[in-house]
Amino acid sequence: MSAGAASVPANKPRTVLFASLIGTTIEFYDFYIYATAAVLVFPRLFFPAADPAAATLQSLATFAIAFFARPVGSAVFGHFGDRIGRKATLVAALLTMGISTVLIGLLPTYAAIGTTAPLLLALCRFGQGLGLGGEWGGAVLLATENAPPGKRAWYGMFPQLGAPIGFFLSGGTFLLLGQLMPDEEFFRYGWRIPFLASALLVLVGLYVRLKITETPDFQKVLDRNERVKVPALAVLQGHRRALLLGTLVALATFVVFYLMTVFALSWGTTRLGFSRQQFLLLQLVAVVFFGLTIPPSALLADRYGRRMAMIVVSAAIALFGLLFGPLFGAGTLLAVGGFMVLGMCLVGFTYGPLGTLLAELFPPEVRYTGASLTFNFAGILGASLAPYAATWLATNHGLAFVGYYLSTAALLSLFALLAIGRRGTQRPINTAAS
């Protein structure tokens, strides 16, 4: 090891894992409070109220904006993450998301400033997408590039745990507000509280992030002077196959998650007759199972391989799509509750190994950019329009066609996993350990 690398103090495992977890928890909390508000709040406050259905679709369209911003964030933050380092870039991504979220909580509504209100809302949502586009890949690399041999998937699942924790915090906040204040107060000012509270979480995340040092893999890139001038261009020129197949691998993960969250919340509280409080509680119970299934999925991925673990769960999601209409459409508390738990368990089993698998597709000098672009391109294909498309399919053809949509996405992911081949996910991440 060179003197430059030797002079960098090693990150303590506990600090690394907490820094990767706290960052993604904050980012996903910010991201999901928007998703919840896009269904429950924004159609009423930020769009013309003449047609509630049209207002909901317009609100879901602003929800989708962030997914188109995420690849831009991947390219911008990935560039600096592969040029300057993981640590500084993660701090900048966290600030971008945090500022955008707090600003949403301060926006005037349609009643106050007319059509300017949804435009400002869309701009802030774009900022959220930029931040998360840079956050996820860096957090996964912070964990996996510090992992000891044989534990890459285990370390890589800690930033993934930020998704269920962030979702639980966001849903729990809205559920608590609904219990503590009447609807009039909630829609007047209560909905702003979750967005403004993000500032406190961001301060905690910044404190932890500033204490970490650079990852061993990136330090070696610096020592060997292996940095590329434009990482995004290098990925597009030299790693197109990995980019395409990785995007398809992650497709089913995004589709199943956003069908179980945004679409299910919207359809359950409108067409199935559940109250806002009832369905939020159902989702919170289900998201616990999402979080509980991530650790065992990582253990299985370390034992049997990331690719094999993802193949099995992708096949299971394809079968689950055939049950979508009968279970969710039944409309009873027991059937819908079982449907939500089963769906979220599948989300956990696919989400746990996903970050490590995508990171393994790219070499260290472009890994931040490559993994981030892959993840966020999948977000555009699998999540940005999923609630909108599912609402249209369910309205015009029935819930069964939403399930067929999910099964098709899972089969595409399965095809990509088979096309990657065993050699596609064997590139070592922590070369010092390997």
PyMOL commands that set and color helices and strands:
alter all, ss='L'
color gray80, all
select helices_A, chain A and resi 3-6+13-40+42-45+52-83+86-104+110-113+116-144+152-180+183-190+192-209+216-223+231-238+240-270+276-304+306-330+333-359+364-384+386-397+399-420+422-425
alter helices_A, ss='H'
color red, helices_A
deselect
rebuild
show_as cartoon
